[in-house]
Every structure is written in structure tokens, then in C-alpha cells.
């Protein structure tokens, strides 16, 4: 955030933590445990959230849960119109996804295009029994028919607003904010 932007905090660190605990319980309840469930975080924010969900689920269930990281860069539908070169990061899925229930995790659900790209990327790794979607924030404005199974918070926004999730893993104070104003 720069000096010409204003920030309105929508979720603080405590609310983020409570929300992730609730989503963890919802995942366990819907899937009748975590036996055949794997969490895959969409880079970058989804990875931090998926890691946190995995820790909570492991504590509740007293068992390890599969965890992976998915980079969707090469599956994006805007690669040909972007001016900048995308940064390709590592995808790490160290288990066979076939016949598992995969919970894709992302920080903000907006147009649905990121999730579409993630679905395409995931299919290159196998054929899951089911794919579910968990997001911390659903801000609306969908361009594709995609809906999350687990939503931390629905936040109606104007299309031009910028919803940002800040993570302690990046040296920030955990929070979800709307940033408005001029960016430099």
C-alpha cells in the first residue's frame, strides 16, 4: 500500500483465524472425515491458507492430510494479452490425486477465471473423485459459472475496488482489506 491509497480492513487476524477454523470443520463434516481428502493451494495466497487449513484439520482429525501447491500461470486465459512476462512458480503435488476429494484453496474468488485455470491445471495430474473449492473471500462479479463450497466471508464489492489478503508468512499483519485510491 502506498501513501495515496486508503485501506478499509474487512477481516482482522483474529477473524481470519476463526474463519479458517470454521472452514476446517466444514471440510471435515462434509467429507465425513479427512481420509480421502487433499488440500491444494493455488499460488500464492491459496497456498498459505491451505497450509493453515491442513494444520487445523490434522489437529482435529489426528492424522496427516495430503497437501499440494498449484501454479496456474500457464493455464491463464489472458497470457496472450498480458504486457508483462508472467512469473512461473513451482507446482508441488507429491501424491496421486486420482480418486481423492481435492479441496482447491484460494484467497479471493472474483471472476472465476483463476479457478477455471486451476481446474485445467489439476486435471494434468489425474482424475480426482471430486473437486471442492474453499475461499477466504467471495467478492462477487463472476464471469464464469463457478461457486465455492466453503466461503469464509461474502464481501460485496465494486468492480474497481481492490481486495487484498495480507499474510504473516510474507511479513505482514494478517488481514483482509479493500484498498482504494491511486496506485503508483
C-alpha positions as CSV (number, residue, x, y, z in Angstrom):
1,X,0.0,0.0,0.0
2,X,1.3,3.4,-0.8
3,X,0.5,6.9,0.7
4,X,-2.2,7.7,-1.8
5,X,-4.2,4.6,-1.1
6,X,-6.7,4.1,1.7
7,X,-7.4,0.8,3.4
8,X,-10.6,-0.5,5.0
9,X,-10.0,-3.6,7.0
10,X,-12.7,-6.2,6.5
11,X,-11.2,-9.1,8.5
12,X,-8.5,-8.8,11.1
13,X,-6.1,-11.6,12.2
14,X,-8.4,-13.0,14.8
15,X,-11.4,-13.1,12.4
16,X,-9.2,-14.8,9.7
17,X,-8.1,-17.4,12.3
18,X,-11.7,-18.1,13.4
19,X,-12.9,-18.3,9.8
20,X,-10.2,-20.9,8.9
21,X,-11.1,-23.0,11.9
22,X,-14.8,-22.9,10.8
23,X,-13.9,-23.9,7.2
24,X,-11.7,-26.7,8.5
25,X,-14.7,-28.1,10.5
26,X,-16.9,-27.7,7.4
27,X,-14.5,-29.6,5.2
28,X,-14.3,-32.5,7.8
29,X,-18.1,-32.6,8.2
30,X,-18.9,-32.5,4.5
31,X,-16.4,-35.2,3.7
32,X,-17.1,-37.4,6.8
33,X,-13.5,-37.0,7.9
34,X,-10.3,-36.4,6.1
35,X,-9.5,-39.9,5.0
36,X,-9.6,-39.3,1.2
37,X,-9.2,-35.5,1.2
38,X,-6.3,-33.5,-0.1
39,X,-5.8,-29.7,0.1
40,X,-4.2,-27.9,-2.9
41,X,-3.4,-24.2,-2.5
42,X,-3.5,-22.0,-5.6
43,X,-0.3,-19.9,-5.7
44,X,0.3,-17.6,-3.9
45,X,-2.3,-16.7,-1.2
46,X,-4.2,-20.0,-1.5
47,X,-1.0,-21.9,-0.5
48,X,-0.8,-20.1,2.8
49,X,-4.4,-20.7,3.5
50,X,-4.3,-24.4,2.5
51,X,-1.2,-24.8,4.8
52,X,-3.2,-23.3,7.7
53,X,-6.3,-25.4,6.9
54,X,-4.1,-28.6,6.8
55,X,-2.6,-27.9,10.2
56,X,-6.1,-27.4,11.7
57,X,-7.5,-30.5,10.1
58,X,-4.6,-32.5,11.2
59,X,-5.1,-31.3,14.8
60,X,-8.8,-32.1,14.7
61,X,-8.5,-35.5,12.9
62,X,-5.2,-36.6,14.5
63,X,-3.9,-37.7,11.0
64,X,-1.9,-36.3,8.2
65,X,-3.6,-34.8,5.3
66,X,-2.3,-34.5,1.7
67,X,-1.2,-31.0,0.8
68,X,0.0,-29.6,-2.5
69,X,0.7,-26.3,-4.3
70,X,-0.6,-25.4,-7.7
71,X,0.8,-22.7,-10.0
72,X,-1.8,-21.8,-12.7
73,X,0.3,-19.3,-14.7
74,X,0.5,-21.4,-17.9
75,X,-3.3,-22.1,-17.7
76,X,-4.4,-18.5,-17.5
77,X,-6.6,-17.3,-20.4
78,X,-5.0,-13.9,-20.5
79,X,-1.4,-14.9,-21.3
80,X,-1.7,-13.6,-24.9
81,X,-2.9,-10.2,-23.9
82,X,-0.6,-9.5,-20.9
83,X,2.1,-6.9,-21.4
84,X,4.4,-8.4,-18.8
85,X,6.0,-11.8,-18.8
86,X,4.4,-14.0,-16.2
87,X,6.5,-15.4,-13.4
88,X,6.2,-19.2,-13.4
89,X,6.4,-20.8,-10.0
90,X,6.7,-24.3,-8.8
91,X,3.7,-26.7,-8.7
92,X,4.2,-29.4,-6.0
93,X,1.7,-32.2,-5.7
94,X,3.6,-35.0,-4.1
95,X,0.8,-37.6,-4.2
96,X,-1.6,-39.2,-6.7
97,X,-4.8,-37.1,-6.9
98,X,-6.8,-39.8,-8.6
99,X,-9.8,-40.9,-6.6
100,X,-9.2,-38.3,-3.9
101,X,-11.5,-35.4,-2.9
102,X,-9.4,-32.4,-3.8
103,X,-10.2,-29.1,-2.0
104,X,-8.8,-26.3,-4.1
105,X,-8.0,-23.3,-1.8
106,X,-7.7,-19.7,-2.9
107,X,-7.7,-16.4,-1.0
108,X,-10.2,-14.3,-3.1
109,X,-12.9,-15.5,-5.5
110,X,-13.6,-12.8,-8.1
111,X,-14.3,-13.5,-11.8
112,X,-13.8,-17.3,-11.6
113,X,-11.0,-17.3,-14.2
114,X,-8.3,-18.3,-11.7
115,X,-10.4,-21.3,-10.6
116,X,-11.0,-22.3,-14.2
117,X,-7.3,-22.2,-14.8
118,X,-6.7,-24.2,-11.6
119,X,-9.2,-26.9,-12.7
120,X,-7.4,-27.2,-16.0
121,X,-4.0,-27.5,-14.3
122,X,-5.3,-30.0,-11.8
123,X,-6.6,-32.3,-14.5
124,X,-3.0,-32.7,-15.8
125,X,-2.2,-34.6,-12.5
126,X,-5.0,-37.1,-12.6
127,X,-8.8,-37.7,-12.2
128,X,-10.0,-36.8,-8.7
129,X,-13.2,-38.3,-7.3
130,X,-14.4,-34.8,-6.6
131,X,-13.1,-31.2,-6.6
132,X,-14.3,-28.8,-4.0
133,X,-13.4,-25.1,-3.6
134,X,-12.6,-23.2,-0.4
135,X,-12.0,-19.4,-0.5
136,X,-11.4,-16.9,2.3
137,X,-13.3,-14.2,0.5
138,X,-16.0,-14.2,-2.2
139,X,-16.3,-10.7,-3.6
140,X,-18.8,-11.5,-6.4
141,X,-18.5,-10.3,-10.1
142,X,-18.3,-13.8,-11.5
143,X,-17.7,-14.1,-15.3
144,X,-17.8,-17.9,-15.2
145,X,-20.3,-20.3,-13.5
146,X,-18.1,-21.1,-10.5
147,X,-19.2,-21.2,-6.9
148,X,-17.2,-22.1,-3.8
149,X,-18.2,-24.9,-1.5
150,X,-16.6,-23.2,1.5
151,X,-16.6,-19.4,1.9
152,X,-15.0,-17.5,4.7
153,X,-16.9,-14.3,4.1
154,X,-19.0,-12.9,1.3
155,X,-17.9,-9.3,0.7
156,X,-19.9,-7.3,-1.9
157,X,-17.5,-5.0,-3.7
158,X,-17.5,-2.5,-6.5
159,X,-15.7,-3.9,-9.5
160,X,-12.9,-1.3,-9.3
161,X,-12.1,-2.0,-5.7
162,X,-9.0,-4.0,-4.8
163,X,-9.5,-6.7,-2.2
164,X,-6.2,-7.8,-0.7
165,X,-5.3,-10.5,1.7
166,X,-2.2,-9.9,3.8
167,X,-0.3,-12.8,5.3
168,X,2.1,-13.1,8.3
169,X,4.1,-15.6,6.1
170,X,5.0,-12.6,4.0
171,X,5.9,-10.4,7.0
172,X,2.6,-8.7,7.1
173,X,-0.2,-8.5,9.7
174,X,-2.9,-11.0,8.8
175,X,-5.9,-9.2,7.4
176,X,-8.3,-8.7,4.5
177,X,-8.7,-5.2,3.2
178,X,-10.2,-3.2,0.5
179,X,-7.7,-0.7,-0.9
180,X,-9.0,2.3,-2.7
181,X,-7.2,5.3,-4.3
182,X,-4.4,5.8,-6.6
183,X,-1.7,3.2,-7.1
184,X,1.8,4.1,-8.2
